Amino acid sequence: MTAPSQGSGRRSIGTVGHATRDYRHGLLRELMDREKLDALAFMSDRLIKFASNWSLDVAWFERPTLFVFPRNGAPFGILHELSTNSWRFTAESGGVWVSNVSFYSEHPRLHHRLPLSLQWNAMVASHLEQAGLQHARIGVDAEELARVGGVTLGLPYVRELLPRLRLENVAAQCADLTVVKHDEEISLIQETASLANWGQQRWHEQVRPGLLTAEVDMKVAASIVEEATRRYPPGVELAVFCQTISSPKTWFGTAPSDRVEKGDALVTSVSVQLNAQGVTNERTRFYGKPSQRQAGLFEAVRAASEAACAAAVAGKPTAQVSAAVRTRFEKAGLTQFALDDLPTGNVPLRAKQLITVRPGVYEWGTGGCRHGNVVVVGDRPEVLTTTPMDLASQTLT
């Protein structure tokens, strides 16, 4: 199947365009040059999306999907028949960056026959030969294997059919591809942040005493979907998740059976993705006036979160973000209650890198406090999650 022309290639609202495609494919070529590779072969959903702009819709361990990006030559994909309509829908909307894909079938056909699942290894070998890659050095993102009808499918078994083929695991190098964002990607992530910020405000408005926290979460998620339909055209790739992840009864974790009561400290997470680019906005709020202890935990977390966001400066070590949080919690005497989800390591932060900072403290019987923010690293960090973090704004009466 050949994808139709993608038109102007300008970025449409709710997605990315050819500028992002060219940027990402440039990164692939640079990786192949550094590692002296003839091609890259991806089977993981994350890198298939990154390189093709198509979202994998089947599980690799039972229905393997492969995309190959040669250094010289056109990329191609091998997909399961269940992906036919998903691929066609995206291709006809001009959203995919690979024009040549072939399909295999799970069941024998009398007409319009396709290779069968059990022939996947041979099918891949044939396509590599057609692309002149039978003697190539190919970088792979992992070594995923599928087991179908007693037959193991995967690139290591393709190599048995092409004995001069060499496979190099470059998963670690591939992980670095997605770190620094293109301007189009940042614009899209800003759009998702706007929806997540909007959703946090709806939670604020929807909550009532006696309601299940899960009930409020579902209402807010539905409201975000409805709002997205007003902002974006039909067919935009949207994912929404809302969950209250902490209360005095659970300390930290899922609380679907908890009802909102006065005095509760509630940590709510709102996640929104557009075209697989997204943010998670987390805020702590109180229903009714917080106790002195609750207010103290809240203010310590707010200060730690603000310090962490301010530390996301390009060129500084990643560990500086965590250090800013620890300093605030040590000063407040709360290190024993801290469960941090923060960037670590001494690798320098890079401009246009996105990081998530969500320092939190959790005290059994008192409740959890956590603010989660997404920050664009730069000389002046840009915080995308703009929902207020002050105590007055997050106290419900």
C-alpha positions as CSV (number, residue, x, y, z in Angstrom):
1,M,0.0,0.0,0.0
2,T,1.3,3.4,-0.9
3,A,0.3,6.5,1.2
4,P,-1.1,9.5,-0.7
5,S,0.6,12.8,-1.0
6,Q,0.7,14.8,2.3
7,G,-0.1,18.1,0.7
8,S,1.6,21.2,1.9
9,G,3.3,19.6,4.9
10,R,2.4,22.6,7.2
11,R,1.6,21.7,10.7
12,S,-2.1,21.2,11.3
13,I,-3.6,22.0,14.6
14,G,-3.3,19.1,16.9
15,T,-0.4,17.4,15.1
16,V,3.1,18.0,13.7
17,G,4.2,18.6,10.1
18,H,7.0,18.1,7.6
19,A,9.4,20.2,9.6
20,T,9.3,17.8,12.5
21,R,9.5,14.9,10.0
22,D,12.7,16.3,8.5
23,Y,14.1,17.0,11.9
24,R,13.5,13.5,13.2
25,H,14.7,11.8,10.0
26,G,17.8,14.0,10.2
27,L,18.4,12.6,13.7
28,L,18.1,9.0,12.3
29,R,20.7,9.7,9.6
30,E,23.1,11.2,12.2
31,L,22.7,8.1,14.3
32,M,23.4,5.8,11.3
33,D,26.5,7.9,10.5
34,R,27.8,7.8,14.0
35,E,27.3,4.0,14.4
36,K,28.2,3.2,10.8
37,L,24.9,1.6,10.1
38,D,23.2,0.9,6.8
39,A,19.7,1.1,8.2
40,L,17.6,1.3,11.4
41,A,14.8,-1.2,12.1
42,F,12.2,-0.3,14.7
43,M,9.6,-2.6,16.3
44,S,8.7,-0.7,19.5
45,D,5.6,1.5,19.4
46,R,7.5,4.6,20.7
47,L,10.1,4.6,17.9
48,I,7.6,3.6,15.2
49,K,5.6,6.6,16.1
50,F,8.7,8.8,16.3
51,A,9.9,7.9,12.8
52,S,6.7,7.2,10.9
53,N,4.1,9.4,12.7
54,W,1.8,6.4,12.9
55,S,0.6,4.9,16.1
56,L,1.0,1.1,16.5
57,D,-2.3,-0.5,17.3
58,V,-1.4,-4.2,17.9
59,A,0.9,-5.8,20.4
60,W,4.4,-6.6,19.1
61,F,4.6,-9.9,21.1
62,E,1.8,-11.5,19.1
63,R,1.6,-9.5,15.9
64,P,5.0,-8.0,15.1
65,T,5.3,-4.8,13.2
66,L,8.5,-3.6,11.6
67,F,9.6,-0.3,10.0
68,V,13.0,-0.1,8.3
69,F,14.8,3.2,7.5
70,P,17.7,2.7,5.2
71,R,20.5,5.3,5.1
72,N,20.1,5.2,1.3
73,G,16.7,4.5,0.0
74,A,13.1,4.8,0.9
75,P,11.8,3.5,4.3
76,F,9.2,0.7,4.4
77,G,7.0,-1.0,6.9
78,I,5.6,-4.5,7.4
79,L,2.2,-4.5,9.3
80,H,-0.4,-7.0,10.5
81,E,-3.7,-7.0,8.6
82,L,-5.5,-5.7,11.7
83,S,-3.6,-2.4,11.2
84,T,-5.0,-2.0,7.6
85,N,-7.7,0.6,8.4
86,S,-5.7,2.4,11.1
87,W,-2.9,2.9,8.6
88,R,-5.2,3.9,5.8
89,F,-7.0,6.4,8.0
90,T,-3.8,8.1,9.0
91,A,-2.3,7.9,5.5
92,E,-5.3,9.4,3.8
93,S,-5.3,12.3,6.3
94,G,-1.7,13.0,5.2
95,G,-0.3,12.1,8.6
96,V,2.2,9.3,7.9
97,W,5.9,9.8,6.8
98,V,6.4,6.4,5.2
99,S,4.7,5.7,1.8
100,N,5.5,2.0,1.3
101,V,4.0,-0.6,3.6
102,S,3.1,-4.3,3.2
103,F,0.7,-6.4,5.2
104,Y,0.6,-10.0,6.4
105,S,-2.4,-12.0,7.4
106,E,-3.2,-14.0,10.5
107,H,-5.5,-16.4,8.6
108,P,-5.4,-18.0,5.1
109,R,-7.4,-16.3,2.4
110,L,-8.8,-17.7,-0.8
111,H,-8.6,-14.3,-2.5
112,H,-6.3,-11.3,-2.2
113,R,-3.8,-13.5,-0.4
114,L,-1.1,-12.2,1.9
115,P,1.9,-13.8,3.5
116,L,0.8,-15.5,6.8
117,S,2.0,-14.7,10.3
118,L,4.1,-17.9,10.3
119,Q,5.9,-16.5,7.2
120,W,6.8,-13.2,8.9
121,N,10.6,-14.0,9.1
122,A,10.7,-14.9,5.4
123,M,8.7,-11.9,4.4
124,V,11.0,-9.5,6.3
125,A,14.1,-11.3,4.7
126,S,12.5,-10.8,1.2
127,H,11.9,-7.1,1.8
128,L,15.4,-6.6,3.1
129,E,16.8,-8.3,0.0
130,Q,14.6,-6.1,-2.3
131,A,16.0,-3.0,-0.5
132,G,19.6,-4.3,-1.0
133,L,20.0,-4.8,2.8
134,Q,20.7,-8.5,2.9
135,H,24.4,-7.9,3.8
136,A,23.7,-4.7,5.8
137,R,24.6,-3.6,9.3
138,I,21.2,-2.7,10.8
139,G,20.6,-1.0,14.1
140,V,17.6,-2.3,16.0
141,D,15.8,-0.7,18.9
142,A,15.5,-3.9,20.8
143,E,15.1,-7.7,20.2
144,E,11.4,-8.2,20.5
145,L,10.2,-11.7,19.7
146,A,6.7,-13.0,19.0
147,R,5.6,-16.5,19.4
148,V,2.9,-17.6,16.9
149,G,1.8,-21.2,16.4
150,G,5.0,-22.6,17.9
151,V,7.1,-20.4,15.6
152,T,9.3,-17.6,17.0
153,L,9.2,-14.4,14.9
154,G,11.7,-11.6,15.1
155,L,14.8,-10.1,13.6
156,P,17.3,-12.6,15.1
157,Y,15.4,-15.3,13.2
158,V,15.4,-13.3,10.0
159,R,19.2,-13.3,10.3
160,E,19.1,-17.1,10.0
161,L,17.7,-16.6,6.5
162,L,20.2,-13.9,5.7
163,P,23.5,-15.1,7.3
164,R,25.5,-12.1,6.3
165,L,23.0,-9.7,7.9
166,R,24.4,-8.0,11.0
167,L,22.1,-6.6,13.8
168,E,23.3,-4.1,16.3
169,N,21.3,-3.2,19.4
170,V,21.2,0.6,19.5
171,A,18.3,0.9,22.0
172,A,20.3,3.2,24.3
173,Q,21.3,5.5,21.4
174,C,17.7,5.5,20.1
175,A,16.4,6.6,23.5
176,D,18.4,9.9,23.1
177,L,16.6,10.7,19.8
178,T,13.4,11.9,21.5
179,V,15.0,14.1,24.2
180,V,15.3,17.5,22.4
181,K,12.1,18.6,20.8
182,H,11.5,20.5,17.5
183,D,9.7,23.8,17.7
184,E,6.6,22.2,16.2
185,E,6.6,19.5,18.9
186,I,6.9,22.2,21.6
187,S,4.0,24.1,20.1
188,L,1.9,20.9,20.2
189,I,2.9,20.1,23.7
190,Q,1.9,23.6,24.7
191,E,-1.6,22.9,23.2
192,T,-1.8,19.7,25.3
193,A,-0.8,21.7,28.4
194,S,-3.5,24.1,27.8
195,L,-6.1,21.3,27.8
196,A,-4.6,19.8,30.9
197,N,-4.6,23.2,32.7
198,W,-8.3,23.6,31.6
199,G,-9.1,20.1,33.0
200,Q,-7.6,20.9,36.4
201,Q,-9.9,23.9,36.7
202,R,-12.9,21.7,35.8
203,W,-11.9,19.3,38.6
204,H,-12.0,22.3,40.9
205,E,-15.5,23.1,39.8
206,Q,-16.9,19.5,39.7
207,V,-15.9,18.3,43.1
208,R,-18.6,18.0,45.8
209,P,-18.7,16.4,49.3
210,G,-19.8,12.8,49.1
211,L,-18.8,12.2,45.5
212,L,-16.4,9.4,44.6
213,T,-13.0,10.8,43.6
214,A,-13.2,8.4,40.6
215,E,-16.6,9.9,39.7
216,V,-15.1,13.4,39.6
217,D,-12.1,12.1,37.6
218,M,-14.3,10.5,34.9
219,K,-16.5,13.6,34.6
220,V,-13.4,15.8,34.1
221,A,-11.9,13.4,31.6
222,A,-15.1,13.5,29.6
223,S,-15.2,17.3,29.8
224,I,-11.7,17.5,28.4
225,V,-12.6,15.2,25.4
226,E,-15.6,17.4,24.8
227,E,-13.5,20.6,24.9
228,A,-10.9,19.0,22.6
229,T,-13.7,18.5,20.0
230,R,-14.3,22.2,20.0
231,R,-10.6,23.1,19.6
232,Y,-9.5,20.5,17.1
233,P,-10.8,19.0,13.8
234,P,-12.3,15.4,13.6
235,G,-9.7,12.7,13.6
236,V,-7.1,14.3,15.9
237,E,-5.2,11.7,17.9
238,L,-6.2,12.4,21.5
239,A,-5.6,10.5,24.8
240,V,-6.9,11.8,28.2
241,F,-6.4,10.3,31.6
242,C,-7.6,11.8,34.9
243,Q,-7.0,10.2,38.3
244,T,-6.9,11.2,41.9
245,I,-3.8,9.4,43.1
246,S,-3.7,10.3,46.8
247,S,-6.0,10.8,49.8
248,P,-5.7,10.4,53.6
249,K,-7.0,6.8,53.2
250,T,-4.5,5.7,50.6
251,W,-1.4,7.8,51.3
252,F,-0.3,7.2,47.7
253,G,-2.1,5.1,45.1
254,T,-5.4,4.6,43.4
255,A,-8.5,5.4,45.5
256,P,-11.6,4.6,43.3
257,S,-13.8,3.9,46.4
258,D,-12.9,7.1,48.3
259,R,-15.5,9.8,48.7
260,V,-14.7,13.4,49.0
261,E,-14.9,14.6,52.6
262,K,-14.1,17.9,54.3
263,G,-10.5,18.1,55.4
264,D,-9.3,15.8,52.6
265,A,-6.0,16.5,50.8
266,L,-6.5,15.3,47.2
267,V,-3.7,14.9,44.6
268,T,-5.2,14.9,41.1
269,S,-3.3,14.0,38.0
270,V,-4.6,15.1,34.6
271,S,-2.7,13.8,31.5
272,V,-3.4,14.8,27.9
273,Q,-1.8,13.7,24.7
274,L,-2.2,15.0,21.2
275,N,-0.4,12.9,18.5
276,A,1.5,11.1,21.3
277,Q,2.9,14.4,22.6
278,G,1.6,15.3,26.0
279,V,1.9,16.5,29.5
280,T,0.8,15.5,33.0
281,N,-0.5,18.3,35.3
282,E,-0.7,17.3,39.0
283,R,-2.1,19.5,41.8
284,T,-2.9,19.1,45.4
285,R,-6.1,20.7,46.7
286,F,-8.0,20.6,50.0
287,Y,-11.7,20.3,50.5
288,G,-12.3,22.7,53.4
289,K,-9.7,24.5,55.4
290,P,-6.5,22.4,55.8
291,S,-5.0,21.7,59.1
292,Q,-1.9,23.5,60.2
293,R,0.1,20.3,59.4
294,Q,-1.5,20.0,55.9
295,A,-0.8,23.6,55.1
296,G,2.8,23.1,56.1
297,L,3.2,20.1,53.8
298,F,1.6,22.0,51.0
299,E,3.8,25.0,51.3
300,A,6.9,22.9,51.4
301,V,5.9,21.1,48.2
302,R,5.0,24.3,46.5
303,A,8.4,25.8,47.3
304,A,10.2,22.6,46.2
305,S,8.3,22.5,42.9
306,E,9.0,26.2,42.1
307,A,12.7,25.6,42.9
308,A,12.9,22.5,40.7
309,C,11.3,24.3,37.8
310,A,13.6,27.2,38.2
311,A,16.6,24.8,38.2
312,A,15.8,23.4,34.7
313,V,18.4,25.6,33.0
314,A,20.2,24.5,29.8
315,G,23.8,23.4,30.4
316,K,23.3,22.7,34.1
317,P,23.5,19.1,35.4
318,T,20.2,17.2,35.6
319,A,20.9,16.4,39.3
320,Q,20.5,20.1,40.0
321,V,16.8,19.7,39.7
322,S,16.7,17.0,42.4
323,A,19.1,18.9,44.6
324,A,16.8,21.9,44.6
325,V,13.9,19.7,45.9
326,R,16.0,18.0,48.5
327,T,17.2,21.3,49.9
328,R,13.7,22.5,50.4
329,F,12.5,19.3,52.0
330,E,15.5,19.1,54.3
331,K,14.9,22.7,55.4
332,A,11.3,21.7,56.2
333,G,12.3,18.5,58.0
334,L,10.2,16.4,55.6
335,T,12.8,14.1,53.9
336,Q,11.3,11.0,55.6
337,F,8.0,11.7,53.9
338,A,9.4,12.5,50.5
339,L,8.7,10.3,47.4
340,D,10.3,12.2,44.6
341,D,9.8,11.5,40.9
342,L,12.5,13.7,39.6
343,P,15.3,13.8,36.9
344,T,18.6,12.5,38.2
345,G,22.2,12.1,36.9
346,N,25.0,14.5,35.9
347,V,24.1,14.7,32.2
348,P,23.7,18.4,31.2
349,L,20.2,19.6,30.5
350,R,19.7,20.5,26.9
351,A,17.7,23.4,25.4
352,K,14.3,22.4,24.2
353,Q,14.4,19.3,26.4
354,L,11.2,18.5,28.3
355,I,11.4,17.4,31.9
356,T,8.7,16.5,34.4
357,V,9.2,17.6,38.0
358,R,6.8,16.4,40.7
359,P,8.1,16.5,44.2
360,G,5.8,15.1,46.8
361,V,5.5,14.3,50.5
362,Y,3.1,11.7,51.9
363,E,2.2,11.3,55.5
364,W,-0.2,8.6,56.5
365,G,-3.4,10.0,58.0
366,T,-2.6,13.5,56.9
367,G,-2.5,13.0,53.2
368,G,-0.3,13.5,50.2
369,C,0.9,16.8,48.7
370,R,2.4,16.8,45.2
371,H,2.6,19.3,42.4
372,G,3.6,17.9,39.0
373,N,4.9,20.3,36.3
374,V,6.2,20.0,32.8
375,V,9.1,22.3,31.9
376,V,10.8,23.2,28.7
377,V,14.5,23.5,29.5
378,G,16.2,26.7,28.3
379,D,18.2,29.7,29.5
380,R,14.9,30.7,31.1
381,P,12.9,27.6,31.8
382,E,9.3,27.6,30.6
383,V,6.7,26.0,32.8
384,L,3.8,24.7,30.7
385,T,1.5,23.6,33.5
386,T,0.2,26.9,34.7
387,T,-2.5,25.8,37.1
388,P,-2.0,27.9,40.3
389,M,0.0,26.2,43.1
390,D,-0.8,28.6,46.0
391,L,-2.8,27.4,49.0
392,A,-5.7,29.9,48.6
393,S,-6.3,28.8,45.0
394,Q,-6.3,25.1,45.9
395,T,-8.5,25.3,48.9
396,L,-12.2,24.4,48.1
397,T,-15.0,25.7,50.2
